[in-house]
Amino acid sequence: MLDAKPTFVLVSEGCISRTKLLGQPYGCIEDVLHSIQNYPVDAVEDLSQSSDTAYIIFTSGTTGRPKGVMVSHSNVTNLLSLSPGNLHIGPGVKVAQLLNIAFDMCAWETLGCLMNGGTLYLRGPRRADWIKVMKTVDVIVATPSILVPHDPVDFPNVRVVATAGEPCPQSLADKWASQATFYNCCGPTETTIVNTMHKHIPYRPLSIGKPTANNSVYILDELLQPVPFGTAGVMWAGGKGISKGYLGLDELTSQRYLKDPFLPGGTMYNTGDIGKWREDGSLDHLGRIDDQVKIKGFRVELDGISAAMQSCPAVTGACAVLIGYELVGFYTPSSVDARSVQDAVCRTLPWYSVPCKFLPIPALPLTKNGKIDKAELKSIALRQPAGL
């Protein structure tokens, strides 16, 4: 709120007491909805330009202080109005609204539905409300962690699923792609929701796909030069999805948003992700720079360890975290024997990447945005004995 400096805050009735503490002018949504019934229904003049800011959404702050990302109208419409970003939404198509409004993927399900003429189904706060909506709709946008507890067989009406926000397990993609059109997607908030999409075919290698329409991805070295095909490098994003920068953080914006040397007049953004090109022109996501940790003198990727744990057939969810100087692996369901999970990791990764502890838990804790809550996992590790 201090960064955004709003001139007016629109709140629901239940949040008025909290809003008063901010000292900002505010209005109650319920009062506004009642009063507008007395106004004419003539079309309101559109004063906006495509380059104007459509919304400011704050990053989760998991790697530092939350930053307000300024997203323009043209940024949003470039993804939501073109295939495959429109998710085949049109009149009569029912779309689930599952995500937290503070999460940028919420704009995909809500604005993507409304601008393409679909019908938005709002979920309530209870698990039963979520299930009811998911059983009704044609399209679901979610993080993989939200989908993990659910069997797609229980949702026969779902025709399109898009996941992003965190790495998707191969087994999860295979299950949902066997029933519906399944997109595995990737892209930070700064690239406007997602900037790569992959239509997954069951049991084929999972990737994050190719750049969406009017977007580009560059795999660069430390000198900002393209690396050879198949070589890992830092993923930079370019094209019409690149947002306007960080609110009130000009210096940081100038560090992360650079002139695009490959597209005259364009801007490219340092995603902080590590990736490589496949021979077919699709991309492999190899983790984040800030998720690389050093163990026993070796640099390892936490996401790679999580994926190795998930290769154990009975495991439905897994996450590796560094606690102090130790790697700890969490997995679900808790009925799976820790030694079988350890064996799966040992088969695919070198010895120094194998967690020293494996903790079985009933379910992986999630943040309000539906991603795995790594801070809570660290707290659990301090309270719970190791499974192995």
Secondary structure as a PSIPRED ss2 file (coil, helix, strand):
# PSIPRED VFORMAT (PSIPRED V4.0)

   1 M C   1.000  0.000  0.000
   2 L C   1.000  0.000  0.000
   3 D C   1.000  0.000  0.000
   4 A C   1.000  0.000  0.000
   5 K C   1.000  0.000  0.000
   6 P C   1.000  0.000  0.000
   7 T C   1.000  0.000  0.000
   8 F C   1.000  0.000  0.000
   9 V E   0.000  0.000  1.000
  10 L E   0.000  0.000  1.000
  11 V E   0.000  0.000  1.000
  12 S C   1.000  0.000  0.000
  13 E H   0.000  1.000  0.000
  14 G H   0.000  1.000  0.000
  15 C H   0.000  1.000  0.000
  16 I H   0.000  1.000  0.000
  17 S H   0.000  1.000  0.000
  18 R H   0.000  1.000  0.000
  19 T H   0.000  1.000  0.000
  20 K H   0.000  1.000  0.000
  21 L C   1.000  0.000  0.000
  22 L C   1.000  0.000  0.000
  23 G C   1.000  0.000  0.000
  24 Q C   1.000  0.000  0.000
  25 P C   1.000  0.000  0.000
  26 Y E   0.000  0.000  1.000
  27 G E   0.000  0.000  1.000
  28 C E   0.000  0.000  1.000
  29 I H   0.000  1.000  0.000
  30 E H   0.000  1.000  0.000
  31 D H   0.000  1.000  0.000
  32 V H   0.000  1.000  0.000
  33 L H   0.000  1.000  0.000
  34 H H   0.000  1.000  0.000
  35 S H   0.000  1.000  0.000
  36 I H   0.000  1.000  0.000
  37 Q H   0.000  1.000  0.000
  38 N H   0.000  1.000  0.000
  39 Y C   1.000  0.000  0.000
  40 P C   1.000  0.000  0.000
  41 V C   1.000  0.000  0.000
  42 D C   1.000  0.000  0.000
  43 A C   1.000  0.000  0.000
  44 V C   1.000  0.000  0.000
  45 E C   1.000  0.000  0.000
  46 D C   1.000  0.000  0.000
  47 L C   1.000  0.000  0.000
  48 S C   1.000  0.000  0.000
  49 Q C   1.000  0.000  0.000
  50 S C   1.000  0.000  0.000
  51 S C   1.000  0.000  0.000
  52 D C   1.000  0.000  0.000
  53 T E   0.000  0.000  1.000
  54 A E   0.000  0.000  1.000
  55 Y E   0.000  0.000  1.000
  56 I E   0.000  0.000  1.000
  57 I E   0.000  0.000  1.000
  58 F E   0.000  0.000  1.000
  59 T C   1.000  0.000  0.000
  60 S C   1.000  0.000  0.000
  61 G C   1.000  0.000  0.000
  62 T C   1.000  0.000  0.000
  63 T C   1.000  0.000  0.000
  64 G C   1.000  0.000  0.000
  65 R C   1.000  0.000  0.000
  66 P C   1.000  0.000  0.000
  67 K C   1.000  0.000  0.000
  68 G E   0.000  0.000  1.000
  69 V E   0.000  0.000  1.000
  70 M E   0.000  0.000  1.000
  71 V E   0.000  0.000  1.000
  72 S E   0.000  0.000  1.000
  73 H H   0.000  1.000  0.000
  74 S H   0.000  1.000  0.000
  75 N H   0.000  1.000  0.000
  76 V H   0.000  1.000  0.000
  77 T H   0.000  1.000  0.000
  78 N H   0.000  1.000  0.000
  79 L H   0.000  1.000  0.000
  80 L H   0.000  1.000  0.000
  81 S C   1.000  0.000  0.000
  82 L C   1.000  0.000  0.000
  83 S C   1.000  0.000  0.000
  84 P C   1.000  0.000  0.000
  85 G C   1.000  0.000  0.000
  86 N C   1.000  0.000  0.000
  87 L C   1.000  0.000  0.000
  88 H C   1.000  0.000  0.000
  89 I C   1.000  0.000  0.000
  90 G C   1.000  0.000  0.000
  91 P C   1.000  0.000  0.000
  92 G C   1.000  0.000  0.000
  93 V C   1.000  0.000  0.000
  94 K E   0.000  0.000  1.000
  95 V E   0.000  0.000  1.000
  96 A E   0.000  0.000  1.000
  97 Q E   0.000  0.000  1.000
  98 L C   1.000  0.000  0.000
  99 L C   1.000  0.000  0.000
 100 N C   1.000  0.000  0.000
 101 I C   1.000  0.000  0.000
 102 A C   1.000  0.000  0.000
 103 F C   1.000  0.000  0.000
 104 D C   1.000  0.000  0.000
 105 M H   0.000  1.000  0.000
 106 C H   0.000  1.000  0.000
 107 A H   0.000  1.000  0.000
 108 W H   0.000  1.000  0.000
 109 E H   0.000  1.000  0.000
 110 T H   0.000  1.000  0.000
 111 L H   0.000  1.000  0.000
 112 G H   0.000  1.000  0.000
 113 C H   0.000  1.000  0.000
 114 L H   0.000  1.000  0.000
 115 M H   0.000  1.000  0.000
 116 N C   1.000  0.000  0.000
 117 G C   1.000  0.000  0.000
 118 G C   1.000  0.000  0.000
 119 T E   0.000  0.000  1.000
 120 L E   0.000  0.000  1.000
 121 Y E   0.000  0.000  1.000
 122 L E   0.000  0.000  1.000
 123 R C   1.000  0.000  0.000
 124 G C   1.000  0.000  0.000
 125 P C   1.000  0.000  0.000
 126 R C   1.000  0.000  0.000
 127 R H   0.000  1.000  0.000
 128 A H   0.000  1.000  0.000
 129 D H   0.000  1.000  0.000
 130 W H   0.000  1.000  0.000
 131 I H   0.000  1.000  0.000
 132 K H   0.000  1.000  0.000
 133 V H   0.000  1.000  0.000
 134 M H   0.000  1.000  0.000
 135 K H   0.000  1.000  0.000
 136 T H   0.000  1.000  0.000
 137 V C   1.000  0.000  0.000
 138 D C   1.000  0.000  0.000
 139 V E   0.000  0.000  1.000
 140 I E   0.000  0.000  1.000
 141 V E   0.000  0.000  1.000
 142 A E   0.000  0.000  1.000
 143 T C   1.000  0.000  0.000
 144 P H   0.000  1.000  0.000
 145 S H   0.000  1.000  0.000
 146 I H   0.000  1.000  0.000
 147 L H   0.000  1.000  0.000
 148 V C   1.000  0.000  0.000
 149 P C   1.000  0.000  0.000
 150 H C   1.000  0.000  0.000
 151 D C   1.000  0.000  0.000
 152 P H   0.000  1.000  0.000
 153 V H   0.000  1.000  0.000
 154 D H   0.000  1.000  0.000
 155 F C   1.000  0.000  0.000
 156 P C   1.000  0.000  0.000
 157 N C   1.000  0.000  0.000
 158 V C   1.000  0.000  0.000
 159 R C   1.000  0.000  0.000
 160 V E   0.000  0.000  1.000
 161 V E   0.000  0.000  1.000
 162 A E   0.000  0.000  1.000
 163 T E   0.000  0.000  1.000
 164 A C   1.000  0.000  0.000
 165 G C   1.000  0.000  0.000
 166 E C   1.000  0.000  0.000
 167 P C   1.000  0.000  0.000
 168 C C   1.000  0.000  0.000
 169 P C   1.000  0.000  0.000
 170 Q H   0.000  1.000  0.000
 171 S H   0.000  1.000  0.000
 172 L H   0.000  1.000  0.000
 173 A H   0.000  1.000  0.000
 174 D H   0.000  1.000  0.000
 175 K H   0.000  1.000  0.000
 176 W H   0.000  1.000  0.000
 177 A H   0.000  1.000  0.000
 178 S C   1.000  0.000  0.000
 179 Q C   1.000  0.000  0.000
 180 A C   1.000  0.000  0.000
 181 T E   0.000  0.000  1.000
 182 F E   0.000  0.000  1.000
 183 Y E   0.000  0.000  1.000
 184 N E   0.000  0.000  1.000
 185 C E   0.000  0.000  1.000
 186 C E   0.000  0.000  1.000
 187 G C   1.000  0.000  0.000
 188 P C   1.000  0.000  0.000
 189 T H   0.000  1.000  0.000
 190 E H   0.000  1.000  0.000
 191 T H   0.000  1.000  0.000
 192 T C   1.000  0.000  0.000
 193 I C   1.000  0.000  0.000
 194 V C   1.000  0.000  0.000
 195 N C   1.000  0.000  0.000
 196 T E   0.000  0.000  1.000
 197 M E   0.000  0.000  1.000
 198 H E   0.000  0.000  1.000
 199 K E   0.000  0.000  1.000
 200 H C   1.000  0.000  0.000
 201 I C   1.000  0.000  0.000
 202 P C   1.000  0.000  0.000
 203 Y C   1.000  0.000  0.000
 204 R C   1.000  0.000  0.000
 205 P C   1.000  0.000  0.000
 206 L C   1.000  0.000  0.000
 207 S C   1.000  0.000  0.000
 208 I C   1.000  0.000  0.000
 209 G E   0.000  0.000  1.000
 210 K E   0.000  0.000  1.000
 211 P E   0.000  0.000  1.000
 212 T C   1.000  0.000  0.000
 213 A C   1.000  0.000  0.000
 214 N C   1.000  0.000  0.000
 215 N E   0.000  0.000  1.000
 216 S E   0.000  0.000  1.000
 217 V E   0.000  0.000  1.000
 218 Y E   0.000  0.000  1.000
 219 I E   0.000  0.000  1.000
 220 L E   0.000  0.000  1.000
 221 D C   1.000  0.000  0.000
 222 E C   1.000  0.000  0.000
 223 L C   1.000  0.000  0.000
 224 L C   1.000  0.000  0.000
 225 Q C   1.000  0.000  0.000
 226 P E   0.000  0.000  1.000
 227 V C   1.000  0.000  0.000
 228 P C   1.000  0.000  0.000
 229 F C   1.000  0.000  0.000
 230 G C   1.000  0.000  0.000
 231 T C   1.000  0.000  0.000
 232 A C   1.000  0.000  0.000
 233 G E   0.000  0.000  1.000
 234 V E   0.000  0.000  1.000
 235 M E   0.000  0.000  1.000
 236 W E   0.000  0.000  1.000
 237 A E   0.000  0.000  1.000
 238 G E   0.000  0.000  1.000
 239 G E   0.000  0.000  1.000
 240 K C   1.000  0.000  0.000
 241 G C   1.000  0.000  0.000
 242 I C   1.000  0.000  0.000
 243 S C   1.000  0.000  0.000
 244 K C   1.000  0.000  0.000
 245 G E   0.000  0.000  1.000
 246 Y E   0.000  0.000  1.000
 247 L C   1.000  0.000  0.000
 248 G C   1.000  0.000  0.000
 249 L C   1.000  0.000  0.000
 250 D H   0.000  1.000  0.000
 251 E H   0.000  1.000  0.000
 252 L H   0.000  1.000  0.000
 253 T H   0.000  1.000  0.000
 254 S H   0.000  1.000  0.000
 255 Q H   0.000  1.000  0.000
 256 R H   0.000  1.000  0.000
 257 Y E   0.000  0.000  1.000
 258 L E   0.000  0.000  1.000
 259 K E   0.000  0.000  1.000
 260 D C   1.000  0.000  0.000
 261 P C   1.000  0.000  0.000
 262 F C   1.000  0.000  0.000
 263 L C   1.000  0.000  0.000
 264 P C   1.000  0.000  0.000
 265 G C   1.000  0.000  0.000
 266 G C   1.000  0.000  0.000
 267 T E   0.000  0.000  1.000
 268 M E   0.000  0.000  1.000
 269 Y E   0.000  0.000  1.000
 270 N E   0.000  0.000  1.000
 271 T E   0.000  0.000  1.000
 272 G E   0.000  0.000  1.000
 273 D E   0.000  0.000  1.000
 274 I E   0.000  0.000  1.000
 275 G E   0.000  0.000  1.000
 276 K E   0.000  0.000  1.000
 277 W E   0.000  0.000  1.000
 278 R C   1.000  0.000  0.000
 279 E C   1.000  0.000  0.000
 280 D C   1.000  0.000  0.000
 281 G C   1.000  0.000  0.000
 282 S C   1.000  0.000  0.000
 283 L E   0.000  0.000  1.000
 284 D E   0.000  0.000  1.000
 285 H E   0.000  0.000  1.000
 286 L E   0.000  0.000  1.000
 287 G E   0.000  0.000  1.000
 288 R E   0.000  0.000  1.000
 289 I H   0.000  1.000  0.000
 290 D H   0.000  1.000  0.000
 291 D H   0.000  1.000  0.000
 292 Q E   0.000  0.000  1.000
 293 V E   0.000  0.000  1.000
 294 K E   0.000  0.000  1.000
 295 I E   0.000  0.000  1.000
 296 K C   1.000  0.000  0.000
 297 G C   1.000  0.000  0.000
 298 F E   0.000  0.000  1.000
 299 R E   0.000  0.000  1.000
 300 V E   0.000  0.000  1.000
 301 E E   0.000  0.000  1.000
 302 L H   0.000  1.000  0.000
 303 D H   0.000  1.000  0.000
 304 G H   0.000  1.000  0.000
 305 I H   0.000  1.000  0.000
 306 S H   0.000  1.000  0.000
 307 A H   0.000  1.000  0.000
 308 A H   0.000  1.000  0.000
 309 M H   0.000  1.000  0.000
 310 Q H   0.000  1.000  0.000
 311 S C   1.000  0.000  0.000
 312 C C   1.000  0.000  0.000
 313 P C   1.000  0.000  0.000
 314 A C   1.000  0.000  0.000
 315 V C   1.000  0.000  0.000
 316 T C   1.000  0.000  0.000
 317 G E   0.000  0.000  1.000
 318 A E   0.000  0.000  1.000
 319 C E   0.000  0.000  1.000
 320 A E   0.000  0.000  1.000
 321 V E   0.000  0.000  1.000
 322 L E   0.000  0.000  1.000
 323 I E   0.000  0.000  1.000
 324 G C   1.000  0.000  0.000
 325 Y C   1.000  0.000  0.000
 326 E E   0.000  0.000  1.000
 327 L E   0.000  0.000  1.000
 328 V E   0.000  0.000  1.000
 329 G E   0.000  0.000  1.000
 330 F E   0.000  0.000  1.000
 331 Y E   0.000  0.000  1.000
 332 T E   0.000  0.000  1.000
 333 P C   1.000  0.000  0.000
 334 S C   1.000  0.000  0.000
 335 S C   1.000  0.000  0.000
 336 V C   1.000  0.000  0.000
 337 D C   1.000  0.000  0.000
 338 A H   0.000  1.000  0.000
 339 R H   0.000  1.000  0.000
 340 S H   0.000  1.000  0.000
 341 V H   0.000  1.000  0.000
 342 Q H   0.000  1.000  0.000
 343 D H   0.000  1.000  0.000
 344 A H   0.000  1.000  0.000
 345 V H   0.000  1.000  0.000
 346 C H   0.000  1.000  0.000
 347 R H   0.000  1.000  0.000
 348 T H   0.000  1.000  0.000
 349 L C   1.000  0.000  0.000
 350 P C   1.000  0.000  0.000
 351 W H   0.000  1.000  0.000
 352 Y H   0.000  1.000  0.000
 353 S H   0.000  1.000  0.000
 354 V C   1.000  0.000  0.000
 355 P C   1.000  0.000  0.000
 356 C C   1.000  0.000  0.000
 357 K E   0.000  0.000  1.000
 358 F E   0.000  0.000  1.000
 359 L E   0.000  0.000  1.000
 360 P E   0.000  0.000  1.000
 361 I C   1.000  0.000  0.000
 362 P C   1.000  0.000  0.000
 363 A C   1.000  0.000  0.000
 364 L C   1.000  0.000  0.000
 365 P C   1.000  0.000  0.000
 366 L E   0.000  0.000  1.000
 367 T C   1.000  0.000  0.000
 368 K C   1.000  0.000  0.000
 369 N C   1.000  0.000  0.000
 370 G C   1.000  0.000  0.000
 371 K C   1.000  0.000  0.000
 372 I E   0.000  0.000  1.000
 373 D C   1.000  0.000  0.000
 374 K H   0.000  1.000  0.000
 375 A H   0.000  1.000  0.000
 376 E H   0.000  1.000  0.000
 377 L H   0.000  1.000  0.000
 378 K H   0.000  1.000  0.000
 379 S H   0.000  1.000  0.000
 380 I H   0.000  1.000  0.000
 381 A H   0.000  1.000  0.000
 382 L H   0.000  1.000  0.000
 383 R H   0.000  1.000  0.000
 384 Q C   1.000  0.000  0.000
 385 P C   1.000  0.000  0.000
 386 A C   1.000  0.000  0.000
 387 G C   1.000  0.000  0.000
 388 L C   1.000  0.000  0.000
